[in-house]
Amino acid sequence: MWIAVLIIVSMLVNFYSNTLNSLEYISWGTLLIFQGIGAGFLLYGGYLWAKLKGRCWAWMFTMPLLVGLLVLPMLKDRKQGKSTWGITGVAVLAFLVLVDERQ
């Protein structure tokens, strides 16, 4: 549950900080702070997701390119008994909603 929340929050922070910057409500310095916070949430969510699947922590670096939303679900779960498809569905749905809002 926390993994999906972290991924969604990171996408929302990045999306709305870019929106506020394009409307010139915030400065570049504030934008960089928000982008750093969003990237931190995204990396930590990727770290938790990789650990949940029994993988190395380095798989979290696939998340900033959003390739992680495609790669991490396809990795074989080394820890038997826990399904991560719910996390995948929530994260992909949030990404699609944000992409749809930008149009």
C-alpha positions as CSV (number, residue, x, y, z in Angstrom):
1,M,0.0,0.0,0.0
2,W,2.7,2.5,1.0
3,I,4.6,1.8,-2.3
4,A,1.6,2.9,-4.4
5,V,1.1,5.9,-2.2
6,L,4.7,7.0,-2.6
7,I,4.6,6.6,-6.3
8,I,1.3,8.5,-6.7
9,V,2.5,11.3,-4.4
10,S,5.7,11.7,-6.3
11,M,3.9,11.9,-9.6
12,L,1.4,14.5,-8.2
13,V,4.2,16.6,-6.7
14,N,6.1,16.6,-10.0
15,F,3.0,17.3,-12.1
16,Y,1.7,20.2,-10.0
17,S,5.1,21.8,-9.4
18,N,5.6,21.8,-13.2
19,T,2.1,23.3,-13.6
20,L,2.7,26.0,-11.1
21,N,6.0,26.8,-12.6
22,S,4.5,27.1,-16.1
23,L,1.9,29.6,-14.7
24,E,4.8,31.4,-13.0
25,Y,3.5,31.0,-9.5
26,I,6.7,29.6,-8.2
27,S,10.4,30.3,-8.9
28,W,13.0,27.9,-10.4
29,G,14.5,27.3,-7.0
30,T,11.2,26.3,-5.5
31,L,10.6,24.1,-8.5
32,L,13.9,22.3,-8.0
33,I,13.0,21.7,-4.3
34,F,9.6,20.2,-5.3
35,Q,11.2,18.1,-8.0
36,G,13.8,16.8,-5.5
37,I,11.0,15.8,-3.1
38,G,9.1,14.1,-5.9
39,A,12.2,12.2,-7.0
40,G,12.9,11.1,-3.4
41,F,9.4,9.7,-3.0
42,L,9.7,8.0,-6.4
43,L,13.1,6.4,-5.6
44,Y,12.0,5.3,-2.1
45,G,8.8,3.8,-3.6
46,G,10.9,1.9,-6.2
47,Y,13.3,0.7,-3.4
48,L,10.4,-0.7,-1.3
49,W,8.9,-2.3,-4.4
50,A,12.1,-4.0,-5.3
51,K,12.6,-5.2,-1.8
52,L,9.0,-6.5,-1.7
53,K,9.9,-8.6,-4.8
54,G,13.1,-9.8,-3.2
55,R,15.3,-7.9,-5.7
56,C,18.4,-5.7,-5.3
57,W,17.9,-2.1,-4.1
58,A,19.5,-0.9,-7.4
59,W,16.3,-1.6,-9.3
60,M,14.9,1.6,-7.8
61,F,16.9,3.5,-10.4
62,T,14.5,2.4,-13.1
63,M,11.7,4.5,-11.5
64,P,12.8,8.1,-12.4
65,L,12.5,7.2,-16.1
66,L,9.1,5.6,-15.4
67,V,10.5,2.5,-17.0
68,G,10.1,1.0,-13.5
69,L,6.4,0.9,-13.9
70,L,6.9,-1.6,-16.7
71,V,10.1,-3.4,-15.6
72,L,9.3,-4.0,-11.9
73,P,6.0,-5.8,-12.5
74,M,7.6,-8.1,-15.0
75,L,10.4,-9.2,-12.7
76,K,9.9,-12.6,-11.1
77,D,8.9,-12.4,-7.5
78,R,11.7,-14.1,-5.5
79,K,9.7,-14.0,-2.3
80,Q,6.8,-16.4,-2.7
81,G,3.4,-15.6,-1.3
82,K,3.0,-11.9,-1.9
83,S,1.5,-10.5,-5.1
84,T,2.5,-7.0,-6.3
85,W,0.0,-6.7,-9.1
86,G,-2.2,-4.4,-7.0
87,I,0.7,-1.9,-6.6
88,T,1.3,-2.1,-10.3
89,G,-2.3,-1.4,-11.2
90,V,-2.6,1.6,-8.9
91,A,0.7,3.1,-10.0
92,V,-0.1,2.6,-13.7
93,L,-3.6,4.0,-13.3
94,A,-2.2,7.1,-11.6
95,F,0.3,7.6,-14.4
96,L,-2.4,7.3,-17.0
97,V,-4.6,9.8,-15.2
98,L,-1.8,12.3,-15.0
99,V,-0.9,11.9,-18.6
100,D,-4.5,12.4,-19.6
101,E,-4.7,15.6,-17.5
102,R,-1.8,17.1,-19.4
103,Q,-3.6,17.0,-22.7
